[in-house]
């Protein structure tokens, strides 16, 4: 007895929901207003050298760093506009981490000199409003170095002003687990859509047949090592089986 396979044609594209968000809302259902590379912007807030050292909710800063850099690489691969900001870089918080500066060498960094919530900083808000108006985008993806301050505070303010906000919770850190849990609860209860770096990457890519797939493969390969090594292991053994199987099981 064999299982019959149904293989979708490679010519198929992404099929949208049968109902529009407006129709779902009118019917009393939860609308799915999907983030896409065409409707989103990304805010990377206060990922600074000094502030990175204050994070306590990750077992290793290497994981947080990989998520932050991976998120930046996803934006770059999908051509999503990015706004960068730093807080009191002239003092203890330090400069923006070099990995983000290298990824976005042509992007200005809005250096706030005292205002904690980036959305309450007139220069940063002006840049965001100009970007949203010029591009017609509707979704704001945000990650800040501290989830309770750099992420939650602007998220709540932007929700108040009508933005659709997606905080990337694993590209944020916290001083302790209480801060992280309180911030996530507060944002979710107010209408933010909490996401994680590589799940969001899949949602944005949507179809690995799209032209952005090759560029999008890089953050998954380099910044999600659990998946990267799995892929490398497969290709290392595929076709030619460059690593000889001493047990003779690989045919």
N, C-alpha and C positions, 0 to 999 in steps of 0.2 A: 504494500500500500504506500503510495507516494503522495506528498503534498503538492497541490497545484499552486504555482506562483502567478500572481498578477503583477506584472512589471509596468510601472507608469512610463509612458513615452517620454523620451528626453526632450521632445518638443513642447511638453506641457509647461505652462507658467504657473505662477502663484494664483490660486483661485480665491478671490475675496469672500468675505462673509456674505450670506444671502441677504442680510438686512443691513442697511446703513446704520451708523450710530444713532442718527436722529429717529429712524424707524424703531430701533430697539428701545430707545428711551421712551418713545410714545407708547410702546406696548408694555412698559413697566419692567423691561429687562435691563440688565447691566450692559451699557454700550462698551464696545471694544474700539477705542480710538487709537489705532496702532501707531507706534512710533516708526518712522521710516527715515532713510537718509535725506529725503526731500522735505520732510516737515519738521526736522529737529535741529536744535542748536545744542552745544555742549558748554557748560561752565565748569572750569577746573579752578577750585578756590583754595588758596593758601597751602598748597602742597610745597612747603618750605623746609629747608634743611633743618633749622632749629626745631620747628614744630614736629617734624617726623620723629625726633628723639623722645617726644613726650607721650607717644602712643603706647598704651598698655593692654589693649584688648586683643592684639594679635600675638600669637606665640613667637612669630618672627617678622621683623620689618621687611624681610625679603618677600613675603607673601603680599603685604600691602603695596610695596613698591611695584611688584609684578602686575597687580591689579590696576594701579594708577597708570603705569606706563602702557599696559595693554589697552586700557580705555582710551588713552590718547592715540594709540596706534589704530584703534577701530575708527575713531573720528577721522583720522588722516586717510585711512584706506577708503572710507565711504564719502569723503569730501564733505563732512559735516562741519559747519563753521564753529570755531572754538573761541571763547573768551577766557583769558587768564587773569587772575587777580592775586595779589599778595597783601599781607597786612604787616605793617611796621617792619618791613624788611631791613630797615636801617638799624634795628636793634636786635633783640634776642631771637626773634623769629627767623632771621636769616633769609637768604635769597631763595627764589623758586628752585626746586631741585633741578639739577643739570639735565636730567633725562627729558623733562618737559621742554626746557629751553632748546635743547637740540632737536626735538621733534617739531617745534613750532618757532623756528628762528625769526620768522617775519611777523609773528603776532606780538603786538604790544602787550605789556603786563600792566594792568591798572594797579598802581601801588597806593593802597589806602594808608593813610597816615593817622589812624585813630578810630575811624568808624568800623565797628566790629562786623555788622551785618552788611555784606557786600551790596545787597539790593538797596540799602539805605544810603549808600555812598552815591552822591549825585553824578560823579564822573562815570562810575561803573553802570549805574542805571541808564544813563544817557546812551552809553555804548550798546547796552542790551536792547533798549527800545529802538534805537536806530537800526540795529541788526534785524530785529523781528519785523519792523516796518518795511525795510528794504527787501527782505527775502520772502516775506509772507509766511514765515514758519510759525508753528503753533505749539510745538512741544519743546520743553526745556529739560535737558538731561543735566544733572548736577552732581558733582562729587566735591566734597571739601575735606580737608585734612582731619577736622574734628566733626563728628556727625552731629553732636549736640549744639554746636555753635556755628561752624562754617557752613554746614549743610542745612540743618533744621531751620535756623532763623530765616535765611533767604527763601527757603522752600515755603514756609508759612506765609511770608509776605507776598511771594509771587502768586500763591494760591488765592490769597485775598484779592489780588488784582486781576484774576481771571486767566492766569497761565495754566497750562497742563504741565505738571512737573513730575519728573521721574528721578528720584534720588538713587544713585548707585551705591548701595550701602556697603559693599565690600571694597570700594575704593575710598572709603572714609575710615578714620580711626576714632578711638575714644580713650579717655583717661581711665575709664573702668567700664565694666559690663552694665552697671546701672545707667550710665550716661547713654550707652548705645541703645539699650532697651527702651528707655524713656523717649529718646529721640525718634526711634522707629515707630513706637506706638503713637506718639503725638502727630507725626507726619501722616501716617496711614489713616488715623482717625479724622484728619482734616481733609483728606482727599488725594494725597500724593500716591503715586504708584511706585512702590518700592521694587527695585530691580537689582540684579547683580551683573557684574561686568560681562561675563562670557555668555550668560543667558540672553542678556540684552544684545550682545553681538550677533547671536543667532537670530533674534527677532528682527534686527535691522537688516541682516543679510538676506534672510527669508528663503533664498534658493541658491544652492552652491553652483548652479549653472550660470548665474549672472556674471557679467564681466568683472565685477569687483572681487570675485572669489579668490583669485590668486593673491591680491593685496591683503585680503581679509584673513588669509591662511596664516600670515606671519604672526599676528598677535596670539593666535591659538597655539601655534607651534613654539613660540619663544617665551610667552608670558604665562601660559598654562602648562607647566611641565608635565603634569600627569597625563595630559592629552598629547603633548608634543612627543614624549618618549614612546607612547603607544603608536603614534603615526610613524615615527622614525623606525621603530621595531618592525612594523609591518613592511615598510619599504626596504628595510635592510634585508628582509628575507623573501620579498616578493620576486617572482619570476626566476632570477638567477640564483636565489638563495645564497647570498654572498657569505653567510655564516653556515658552514657545513653542518648538517645534522648527523652526529655520530650514531644516533639510534636508528637512522634510516626510515624515520616516520614521514618526513616531508618529501612528497613525490613531485 
